[in-house]
Amino acid sequence: MAAEPAKVDPMHQFTIEPLFGSGNWELAGYNIAFTNSALWMAISALVLWAFMLGGMRRQLVPGRWQMAVESFTGFIEDMLAANVGPAGRKYVPYIFTLFMFILFANMLGLLPLGVVGVHAFTFTSHFTVTGVLAVLSFAIVLIVGFARHGLHFFSLFLPHGTPWWMAPIIAPIELISFMVRPFSLGLRLFVAMMAGHVLLEVLSSFVISGGNAGIGYGIFIGIPSLALMVGICALEILVAGIQAYVFALLTSLYINDAENLH
């Protein structure tokens, strides 16, 4: 019987699996397994902590590491100053942490660790993760909005100058648009990261299948697919940074609504 050709499942890379025999761990009837997703979240948090720790030396002549941390911090400060104003300064720690955590998560998921038998897991390709980050940002917006403006915060759903007869139409539309924000914020990051990894997996299957099919298929299918993979990898690095920036930028814009009711 002829052996069946190996099949590449592009969705297998997103499978969440328990680690260290924790599959049956339970607490109050809930499974609390330590998964590959949790592992890479912890790794991203540790990398972020190490990045900040190395850049807080306060040297008179800053080294490259300290300059990198200060550059990212200044970048976030400028973004908040432009979008929120002077009140945005107090949100720098949160937006900076959010931006860097997503950036490191996206970048670590692109590491070619498969060559040493380790599967880098991109947890931002799961909507449960990006959704929680989005809900956290949305909760901060609501808390800030009601703390600063009380019930006047509801005026956000009725733009200034709206004719009274348009209010019953405009207000529900604005409210729905506002409530959809956390969904769209989390969905955007999730889709961008998932799509890129699926595309890379599909192209890798072309490379493997082309090489196994013979020299002709390898030249005309495998090599072009490999070249395209290199280009897509470079694009994914760019997307990883852009998506972290977009998430932080939109969060700052939503905070601006809560602070200034624009």
Contacts in CASP RR format, 6 or more apart in sequence:
PFRMAT RR
TARGET T0000
AUTHOR 0000-0000-0000
METHOD contacts of the structure
MODEL  1
MAAEPAKVDPMHQFTIEPLFGSGNWELAGYNIAFTNSALWMAISALVLWA
FMLGGMRRQLVPGRWQMAVESFTGFIEDMLAANVGPAGRKYVPYIFTLFM
FILFANMLGLLPLGVVGVHAFTFTSHFTVTGVLAVLSFAIVLIVGFARHG
LHFFSLFLPHGTPWWMAPIIAPIELISFMVRPFSLGLRLFVAMMAGHVLL
EVLSSFVISGGNAGIGYGIFIGIPSLALMVGICALEILVAGIQAYVFALL
TSLYINDAENLH
5 209 0 8 1.000
5 212 0 8 1.000
6 208 0 8 1.000
8 201 0 8 1.000
8 202 0 8 1.000
8 204 0 8 1.000
8 205 0 8 1.000
8 208 0 8 1.000
10 197 0 8 1.000
10 198 0 8 1.000
10 201 0 8 1.000
10 202 0 8 1.000
10 205 0 8 1.000
11 198 0 8 1.000
13 119 0 8 1.000
13 121 0 8 1.000
13 197 0 8 1.000
13 201 0 8 1.000
14 125 0 8 1.000
14 126 0 8 1.000
14 194 0 8 1.000
14 197 0 8 1.000
16 35 0 8 1.000
16 36 0 8 1.000
16 37 0 8 1.000
16 126 0 8 1.000
17 35 0 8 1.000
17 36 0 8 1.000
18 25 0 8 1.000
18 33 0 8 1.000
18 34 0 8 1.000
18 35 0 8 1.000
19 33 0 8 1.000
19 34 0 8 1.000
19 35 0 8 1.000
19 36 0 8 1.000
19 39 0 8 1.000
20 34 0 8 1.000
21 33 0 8 1.000
22 32 0 8 1.000
22 33 0 8 1.000
22 34 0 8 1.000
22 35 0 8 1.000
23 31 0 8 1.000
23 33 0 8 1.000
24 31 0 8 1.000
24 33 0 8 1.000
25 31 0 8 1.000
25 32 0 8 1.000
25 33 0 8 1.000
25 34 0 8 1.000
26 32 0 8 1.000
36 119 0 8 1.000
36 121 0 8 1.000
37 121 0 8 1.000
37 123 0 8 1.000
37 126 0 8 1.000
37 129 0 8 1.000
39 121 0 8 1.000
40 105 0 8 1.000
40 108 0 8 1.000
40 109 0 8 1.000
40 120 0 8 1.000
40 121 0 8 1.000
40 122 0 8 1.000
40 123 0 8 1.000
41 105 0 8 1.000
41 123 0 8 1.000
41 129 0 8 1.000
43 108 0 8 1.000
44 101 0 8 1.000
44 104 0 8 1.000
44 105 0 8 1.000
44 108 0 8 1.000
44 123 0 8 1.000
45 101 0 8 1.000
47 104 0 8 1.000
47 108 0 8 1.000
48 97 0 8 1.000
48 100 0 8 1.000
48 101 0 8 1.000
48 104 0 8 1.000
51 68 0 8 1.000
51 69 0 8 1.000
51 100 0 8 1.000
51 104 0 8 1.000
52 69 0 8 1.000
54 65 0 8 1.000
54 66 0 8 1.000
54 69 0 8 1.000
55 65 0 8 1.000
55 66 0 8 1.000
55 68 0 8 1.000
55 69 0 8 1.000
55 70 0 8 1.000
56 66 0 8 1.000
56 69 0 8 1.000
57 65 0 8 1.000
57 66 0 8 1.000
58 66 0 8 1.000
59 66 0 8 1.000
62 70 0 8 1.000
72 96 0 8 1.000
72 99 0 8 1.000
72 100 0 8 1.000
73 92 0 8 1.000
73 96 0 8 1.000
76 92 0 8 1.000
76 95 0 8 1.000
76 96 0 8 1.000
76 99 0 8 1.000
76 248 0 8 1.000
77 89 0 8 1.000
77 92 0 8 1.000
79 95 0 8 1.000
79 248 0 8 1.000
79 249 0 8 1.000
79 252 0 8 1.000
80 88 0 8 1.000
80 89 0 8 1.000
80 91 0 8 1.000
80 92 0 8 1.000
80 95 0 8 1.000
80 252 0 8 1.000
80 255 0 8 1.000
81 88 0 8 1.000
81 89 0 8 1.000
83 249 0 8 1.000
83 252 0 8 1.000
83 253 0 8 1.000
83 256 0 8 1.000
84 91 0 8 1.000
84 252 0 8 1.000
84 255 0 8 1.000
84 256 0 8 1.000
84 259 0 8 1.000
84 260 0 8 1.000
85 256 0 8 1.000
85 259 0 8 1.000
87 259 0 8 1.000
87 260 0 8 1.000
88 252 0 8 1.000
88 255 0 8 1.000
88 259 0 8 1.000
91 252 0 8 1.000
91 255 0 8 1.000
94 140 0 8 1.000
95 248 0 8 1.000
95 251 0 8 1.000
95 252 0 8 1.000
98 133 0 8 1.000
98 137 0 8 1.000
98 247 0 8 1.000
98 248 0 8 1.000
98 251 0 8 1.000
99 244 0 8 1.000
99 245 0 8 1.000
99 247 0 8 1.000
99 248 0 8 1.000
100 244 0 8 1.000
102 124 0 8 1.000
102 133 0 8 1.000
102 189 0 8 1.000
102 243 0 8 1.000
102 244 0 8 1.000
102 247 0 8 1.000
102 248 0 8 1.000
103 240 0 8 1.000
103 241 0 8 1.000
103 244 0 8 1.000
105 122 0 8 1.000
105 123 0 8 1.000
105 124 0 8 1.000
106 122 0 8 1.000
106 124 0 8 1.000
106 193 0 8 1.000
106 239 0 8 1.000
106 240 0 8 1.000
106 241 0 8 1.000
106 243 0 8 1.000
106 244 0 8 1.000
107 237 0 8 1.000
107 240 0 8 1.000
107 241 0 8 1.000
108 120 0 8 1.000
108 122 0 8 1.000
109 120 0 8 1.000
109 121 0 8 1.000
109 122 0 8 1.000
110 120 0 8 1.000
110 122 0 8 1.000
110 233 0 8 1.000
110 236 0 8 1.000
110 237 0 8 1.000
110 240 0 8 1.000
111 120 0 8 1.000
112 120 0 8 1.000
113 119 0 8 1.000
113 120 0 8 1.000
114 120 0 8 1.000
122 193 0 8 1.000
122 197 0 8 1.000
123 129 0 8 1.000
124 130 0 8 1.000
124 189 0 8 1.000
124 190 0 8 1.000
124 193 0 8 1.000
124 243 0 8 1.000
125 190 0 8 1.000
125 193 0 8 1.000
125 194 0 8 1.000
125 197 0 8 1.000
126 190 0 8 1.000
127 186 0 8 1.000
127 187 0 8 1.000
127 190 0 8 1.000
129 190 0 8 1.000
130 185 0 8 1.000
130 186 0 8 1.000
130 187 0 8 1.000
130 189 0 8 1.000
130 190 0 8 1.000
131 182 0 8 1.000
131 183 0 8 1.000
131 185 0 8 1.000
131 186 0 8 1.000
131 187 0 8 1.000
131 190 0 8 1.000
133 186 0 8 1.000
133 189 0 8 1.000
133 247 0 8 1.000
134 181 0 8 1.000
134 182 0 8 1.000
134 183 0 8 1.000
134 185 0 8 1.000
134 186 0 8 1.000
135 182 0 8 1.000
137 182 0 8 1.000
137 185 0 8 1.000
137 251 0 8 1.000
137 254 0 8 1.000
138 181 0 8 1.000
138 182 0 8 1.000
138 185 0 8 1.000
138 254 0 8 1.000
140 255 0 8 1.000
140 258 0 8 1.000
141 254 0 8 1.000
141 255 0 8 1.000
141 257 0 8 1.000
141 258 0 8 1.000
142 258 0 8 1.000
144 255 0 8 1.000
144 258 0 8 1.000
144 259 0 8 1.000
145 153 0 8 1.000
145 258 0 8 1.000
145 259 0 8 1.000
146 153 0 8 1.000
148 258 0 8 1.000
148 259 0 8 1.000
149 155 0 8 1.000
149 261 0 8 1.000
152 261 0 8 1.000
153 258 0 8 1.000
153 261 0 8 1.000
155 261 0 8 1.000
156 174 0 8 1.000
156 178 0 8 1.000
156 257 0 8 1.000
156 261 0 8 1.000
157 170 0 8 1.000
157 171 0 8 1.000
157 174 0 8 1.000
157 175 0 8 1.000
157 178 0 8 1.000
158 167 0 8 1.000
158 170 0 8 1.000
158 171 0 8 1.000
158 174 0 8 1.000
159 170 0 8 1.000
159 174 0 8 1.000
162 170 0 8 1.000
181 250 0 8 1.000
181 254 0 8 1.000
185 247 0 8 1.000
185 250 0 8 1.000
185 251 0 8 1.000
186 247 0 8 1.000
188 243 0 8 1.000
188 246 0 8 1.000
188 247 0 8 1.000
189 243 0 8 1.000
189 246 0 8 1.000
189 247 0 8 1.000
192 239 0 8 1.000
192 243 0 8 1.000
193 239 0 8 1.000
193 240 0 8 1.000
193 243 0 8 1.000
196 232 0 8 1.000
196 236 0 8 1.000
196 239 0 8 1.000
197 236 0 8 1.000
199 232 0 8 1.000
200 229 0 8 1.000
200 232 0 8 1.000
200 233 0 8 1.000
200 236 0 8 1.000
203 225 0 8 1.000
203 226 0 8 1.000
203 228 0 8 1.000
203 229 0 8 1.000
203 232 0 8 1.000
204 225 0 8 1.000
204 229 0 8 1.000
206 221 0 8 1.000
206 222 0 8 1.000
206 225 0 8 1.000
207 222 0 8 1.000
207 225 0 8 1.000
207 226 0 8 1.000
207 229 0 8 1.000
209 217 0 8 1.000
209 221 0 8 1.000
209 222 0 8 1.000
210 217 0 8 1.000
210 218 0 8 1.000
210 221 0 8 1.000
210 222 0 8 1.000
210 225 0 8 1.000
211 217 0 8 1.000
211 218 0 8 1.000
211 221 0 8 1.000
211 222 0 8 1.000
213 221 0 8 1.000
256 262 0 8 1.000
END
